[in-house]
Amino acid sequence: MIIGIDEVGRGCWAGPLVACAVEFDDDVLIDGLTDSKLLSHKKRVLLCKEIQIRASQIGIGWVWPKEINQIGLTESVRLAMRRAMEEIVKPGGNIIIDGNFNYLESLPGTTAVIKADGTVPAVSAASVVAKVARDAYMTNIAKKYPEYGFEKHVGYGTKLHIEALTAHGVLSIHRINYKPIKKLLAQ
C-alpha cells in the first residue's frame, strides 16, 4: 500500500488550504492521472470520480482562513496533512508527501518527494481530489459573494480578485496575514 499526500491552496489569498491523503493498492493504475495543475477542470472532475471508486481510502484535511491567520502557512500545511491522515484507518505501507519537506516526520514510513504529484499515482490522486474539493468549495462560496468572482479565480491573486478586493474590501475568508491583503487593509 502507498499513501500519497498533497495540498492545494497554499498560495491563495482567500479560502481554505486543503490536503488530501489517498491510499492505493500497489496494482491500481488510473489512465491520465498526473499533477492536478496539468489537467483541465473537466478532466480533474472525471478522474476524481474514478479515484473515489478505486482508492482504498481517502482522507481530506481542511484548514480555514482564520486558522491560517493564527498559526501561519507552514503549520497550516502540517495541520491539513495531519487532518487528512486522521481520516485514514490503520495507515500501512509508505507515505509519500509531494514536495521537499516532510510535514509528517513523526509518522513512520513518511517521505517527501519533489514533484511526486506528477510521478507517484497516489500523490497525483491526492492532488486531484484536493483540488476538486477546494474548487467546489470556492465555487459554492461564490454564491454568497458573487461580486468577488471566486468561481473563476478560486482565491488566487488574479487581476479579477484584486479588482474585487479594491471595490468591495476584504472578507473573513481572506488570509489577512498575506502581504497583498495586509496592504489593502492598511489603505
N, C-alpha and C positions, 0 to 999 in steps of 0.2 A: 504494500500500500504506500502511496505517496500522497501527502497533503501539500497542496500549493496554496500560498497566501500572497495576495496583492491588495493594494489600496488604490482608491481614486479620490480625487477632490482635494489633494494636498495644496495645490496652488490656487484654488478657488477663493474668491473674496466673500462668497456667501454660501450658505448651506452646509450640510454635514460632510464630514470625512467618513468614508465607508471602506471597510476592509472585508475581504471575503476569504474563507478557507474552504477549499474543495478537496475532497478525498476521492481518488480514483483507484480502482484495482489496476494492477500493472498492465493488463491486456486491453484497457479501454482506449480506443482511438476514435476521435471525432474529426471528420474531414473539415478542413478550413479553419481549424482552431489556431489562433495566434493572439498576439497582443491586441487588446481591445482598441487601442488608439489607431490601429491599422485597418479596422473594419468599419463598414458603414453602419449606421443605426439599425437598418433593416437586418443586416447580417448578424449583428450582435444579438438582437432580439430572437432570431431563429436559433442561433447557437445556444443562447441562454435556456431556451425550452429543452433542447436536446441534452444540455448539461444537467438540468434538473431531473431528467429521466435517468441518465446514465451514471451520475455520480453516486458513490456510496453514501456520502454525507456532504452537506453544505452548511456552513455557518457564516452569518453576516454580523459584523460589528459596526455599530453606528456611534459616532462621536459628534455631538451637536455644537453649533457655534458658541454657545455660552460656555461649554466645557473647553473648547479650543481657546477661547479668550482667557480662560482661567489658568489652564495648565500648559499652554504653548503647543506648537506643532509637533515637536518630537515626541512628547509624552502622549499627545493625541493619537499619533500613528501607533504607538505601542499599545494604548488602550483599545483602539479599534481592532487591532490584531488579536489582542487578548480576548476581547468580547466575541470575536468570530470563532476563536478556538474553544471558547466555553460552550459553544453550541455543537461541537464535535464530540460525540460519545466515544470514549476509550480510544483516543488517537494512538495509532500504531504506525510503525514504519518511519520513513524520513519526512521531515517537514522542511519545505523549501520556500523561502521568502524572496520575492523579487527585490533586487537592489544590492547595495554594498554594505548594508548594516543589518545585523541580526537584532531585531527589536524584541525577540522572544528567547534570548540566550539562556534563560532558566529552564526552558523546555528541552529535554534530551532529544538528540537527533535533529536539531534545528540548524539550518544553514542558510546564509544569504548568498544568492547567486545573481550577479549582474545580468540583466536582460533575460532573466528566467521567464518573464511574461511572453517572450517570443520563442522560447526553446523547450520549456517544460510544460507538457499539456495540462497538468493540474494547476499550474500557476497561470497559464493562459486562460483556463476556465475561470479561475478566481477573478482575474482581471475583467473578463466579460460579465460575469454575474454582478460584481461590484458596480461596474459602470452602468449596466442596465437598471439596477436597483436605484442608484443615485440619480440617474437621469429621470427615471419615473417619478421620484420624489420631487425633483426640481420642476418637472412639468406640472405636477399636481399643485405645488406651491404657487406656480404662476397664475393659477385661477384666483387665488387670494390677492395677489399683487400683479394684475395684468399689465400695469404701466411699466414694469421692470423688465419684461421680456425674458424671464428665467427659462422658459421653454426653449429659447434659442441659444442662449449663452451658458446655461446651467450654472451660473455663478462665477464663471471666469471673467477676468478683467478685459472684456472686449470694449470696443468703441460704444456699442449699444448700451452696455452696462454702465459705462462711465457717464453717458448722456442721461440715463435714467437716474443715476445717483445724484447728478448735478441738479436735475429738475425736481426730484422727489425726496431726496435725502436718504439717510442710512436707516435700515430696518434692523429689527432684533435678530434677523437671520444672517446679518453681516458679521464678519470677523473683524472686530474693532481694533485688534492689535496689528492688523496688516497695514503697512505704510500707506497705501493709497486710500484706505478707509480712514485712518488716523488724520491724514491730510485734509480730507473732506470734512471731518468732524471739527477740525481746528479752524475752518473758514467761518 
